[in-house]
Amino acid sequence: MDSKNKIIFALDFPSLEDAKPFIELLKDKIGIFKVGLELFIKEGKTVLDYINKNTENEIFLDLKLLDIPKTVERSVEIVRDFNVRFLTVHSHDQKTLEAAVKGADRKVDILGVTVLTSLGQKDLNEQGMAEIYYESPLKLVKKRALLSFDCGCSGVICSPLEASFIKKEFGRNFLAVTPGIRMAHNLNDDQSRTSDPYTAVRNGADYIVVGRPIKNAQNPVLEAEKIASEIERGLKEKG
């Protein structure tokens, strides 16, 4: 796979009009566009149709579904007609994940969200997690990744720090998709478990989700090219 195709660019914009310039700039520099909750609530299927009509990029619909199983199943059945590659579901329980996989009917790749990269020990403690999990978020990632694997998901969303475990434990075909990507000189912000693109790929990430490092760059195209170069370096060293 071309290194640029491992880049998922997060369209974290308030409207399609705001997103369009970046779609046009980056459609030949990245592989997948991520449409998250904010943009999807604002634009609905319109934004997905625009990407499908005007680019050859795949779509990652990042809705992080969590509801009663039948609602999740029916919602995913609707998404099947949207021509998207990935859809996220919180991996909190078996029934929800199984409902999502059933609704997808192998037409959408379901990714289980393990632990949000914005969450650290204090946050997990506040959520009421047992000490074993808030003291070591990796243990909670492991628990939820296993659940996602057993329920038939295509992979998980995890931090770059946990990608190596995912690949070692579940094999090359179970995808590790990693947000929390920052360039090496700018790893400190509201994300708690981050790494640079090179390290993420070396750790086994199949895809990396990048938003602000590209969006806020003086030259987004050049930044995307730099990230692709870092991915390529990581892939070569990984062998």
C-alpha positions, 0 to 999 in steps of 0.5 A, spaced: 500 500 500 502 506 498 504 510 504 499 516 503 493 511 503 495 510 510 493 517 512 486 518 514 485 526 514 480 528 519 475 533 516 473 536 523 470 542 520 463 545 522 460 545 515 461 542 508 463 549 505 469 549 510 471 542 509 471 543 501 478 546 500 481 541 504 478 535 500 480 539 494 487 540 496 488 533 499 484 528 495 491 526 492 495 526 498 491 522 503 487 515 502 481 516 506 477 522 509 474 521 516 467 525 517 466 525 524 460 527 529 460 535 528 460 535 520 455 529 520 450 532 524 451 539 520 451 536 513 448 529 514 449 524 508 450 530 503 458 530 505 459 523 504 455 524 497 460 530 496 466 526 497 464 520 493 462 524 487 468 528 487 474 524 489 476 517 489 478 517 496 474 512 501 470 514 507 471 513 515 464 515 518 466 516 525 460 516 529 462 512 535 455 509 536 453 506 542 445 505 544 441 499 545 443 493 540 437 493 535 438 501 534 445 500 533 443 494 528 438 498 524 443 504 524 448 500 521 444 497 516 442 504 513 450 506 513 451 500 508 448 504 503 452 510 504 458 507 500 463 508 506 469 504 508 469 504 516 464 506 521 466 506 529 462 503 535 464 503 542 466 497 544 463 497 551 459 491 550 458 484 546 451 485 544 452 492 541 458 490 537 455 484 535 449 488 533 453 493 529 457 487 525 450 484 523 448 490 521 454 491 517 453 485 513 460 485 511 459 491 507 462 496 512 468 495 516 466 496 523 472 498 528 471 498 535 473 504 539 477 502 545 479 508 549 479 515 547 486 518 546 484 524 550 483 519 556 488 518 561 488 515 568 484 521 572 479 521 566 478 513 567 478 514 574 472 519 574 468 514 569 468 509 575 473 504 572 476 499 576 483 501 579 486 495 574 484 499 568 485 506 570 492 505 573 493 501 566 489 504 560 492 498 556 489 493 560 482 496 558 484 497 551 486 489 551 479 487 554 475 491 549 480 489 543 479 482 545 471 483 545 471 487 538 475 481 535 471 476 538 465 479 536 467 480 528 469 487 528 475 488 522 479 492 527 479 497 533 481 504 534 487 505 539 492 509 541 499 509 537 502 506 544 497 500 543 498 498 536 504 493 537 500 489 542 494 489 537 498 486 532 501 481 536 495 479 539 490 479 534 494 478 527 496 482 521 488 482 518 485 485 525 486 493 523 489 498 528 487 505 526 490 510 531 488 517 532 492 521 537 498 523 531 502 529 532 509 531 529 515 529 533 516 537 535 508 538 537 506 532 542 503 536 547 496 538 547 489 535 549 490 528 547 493 524 552 496 518 549 500 520 542 506 519 538 508 521 531 507 518 524 513 514 524 513 511 531 505 509 530 507 505 523 513 502 527 508 500 532 504 496 527 498 502 526 495 500 519 492 507 518 493 513 522 488 519 523 491 526 522 487 532 523 490 538 526 497 537 524 495 538 517 489 542 518 493 548 522 499 547 517 502 553 513 502 548 507 497 542 508 499 539 502 507 539 504 505 537 511 501 531 508 507 529 504 512 529 510 507 525 514 507 520 508 514 520 508 515 519 515 510 513 514 514 510 508 520 511 513 517 507 518 514 501 513 521 500 511 525 500 517 519 495 520 521 491 514 
